[in-house]
Amino acid sequence: MININTYIGIPYKDKGLDVTGFDCWGLFAHIYREYFDIVFDEQYPFTPGKDQKKIVNAFDSAIEGKRWKRLTAPKEGCAVALSKNNIIHHIGIWTRGGCLHCVKGIGVVYHTKNHLSRNGYGRVEFYEWQKPKKARKKKQS
């Protein structure tokens, strides 16, 4: 399980990728690298905080590319896709029955699903990373 106390209170930093400061993607990528040994192809598939359309497109293309499987209920370590306006624009990690995420102007916080709703996140979706399948070698005759 993720040690949330290690992260809560770390400040928000635009394009931040380490414990000196994170943005939502930076925290997400750091946790996946440190706890699950998953390193994403692109360090930044968008410019955080500025390219909302690119954020949405990056996440949508990852889902369409079958890298992420939508879950009906959260699982430990799954991605939490969040939206205040019905367009996914924020990401966190589900752990210990809640969402660890980094909020601009606040830093890393931990919220239960109910708390996310009370903070205006009307759309909360859960996704599980699907490891890429290795290509099978063709048998030669």
N, C-alpha and C positions, 0 to 999 in steps of 0.2 A: 504494500500500500504506500501511497505517496505521503510523505511527511509534510503535511500542510503548514505546520508551524515554521518550517524552513523558509517558506515563501510568503506567508501573510505579512503584509506591511512593506514588502519591497516596492520602491516607488515606480510609478509609470515613467517610461522613457521611450520616446518615439524611436522605433526601430531597435529597441533594446533587446538584447539576446542573452543576457547573463544576469547574475544576482545583483549587479550594480543598478539594474533597472530593466524593466520589460515593457513591451506592449502586449496586446492579447496574443498575437501570433508568436512573438518571441517566447513568451511563457509556455505556450502550447508546444512549440518545437523543442524547447529546452527539456520539458518534462518527458516528452516522447523519446528524446535522445537518452536522457539520464536513466529513466525507469524502464523503458521498453526496448531500448537499443534500436530505435527506428529513427533514421535520418531522412528527412524529406529532400527530394531532388532539388527543389528550389528553396533557397534560403528565404527569399521574399517574393512570393508570386504577385505582389502588389505593393503600392506605397501606402503604408499604414496611415489611417486617418484622412487620407486625401483622395484616394481612388476607390470610392465606394462601389462603383460598377465593376472594377477589376477584382475587388474582394469577392463580390457575389459571383462573378464569372469564374474565378479561380476555384472557389468551393464547388460551384455547380459542375465544372468540368472534371473535378476530382471525383465527384459522385457519379457522373455519367460514365467516367472511365472505369467504373467498378472498383475503384480503390477503397471506397467507403461503403459500408452496408448500413442502411438505416435500421435502427432498432425501435421496437415498440415500447421498450422500457430501458432505463439506463443500466449500464453495467460498469463495474469498477474500471477506470481508465479510459472509458469511451470519450469521444469528442462531444462537446455540447455546443451546438450551433444556436446562436441567439439573435433575436431581432426585436426591435421596438416598433418597427413600421412594416412588418411582414416580409422584409427583405433581409436575409441573413447578412449580418455585418460584423459579428463578434463571435469569438470562439473561446471555449474554456475546456476544462477536463473534469469529468465526473469522478469523484473520489469520496469515500467515507460518507456517502449519502448526500452529497452536495456538489456544487460546482466551484472549482478553483479557477479564477479568471482575473485578468488585469484590466482595470478600468482607468481610462484617461482622466487625469487630474486627481486620482485617488491612489492607485497602485493595486497590488495583489490583494484580493479579498476572497472570502469563502461564503457562498450563499446556498441555502436549501432551495429546492424547486419553488416552494411557496414564496420565499424571499425574492427570488428572481422575478416572479410575477408581480409582487408588490413594488418592485423597482422598475416596472414598465416593460419588462421583456415578455411580450404577449405571445411570441413564437419561440418555443424551446424544443429543439430536436436533438436526438442522440444518434451517433454514428460510431461504428466500429471499423477500425483499419483492417483491410484485407491484404495480407502479404501477397506480393506479386507472384504469380505462378511461374515456375521455371519452364522454359520451353523444352519440349521433349525432343530428343534427338531422333531423327528419322532412321529407321533400320535400312541398311543398304543390302540390296539383294545381290 
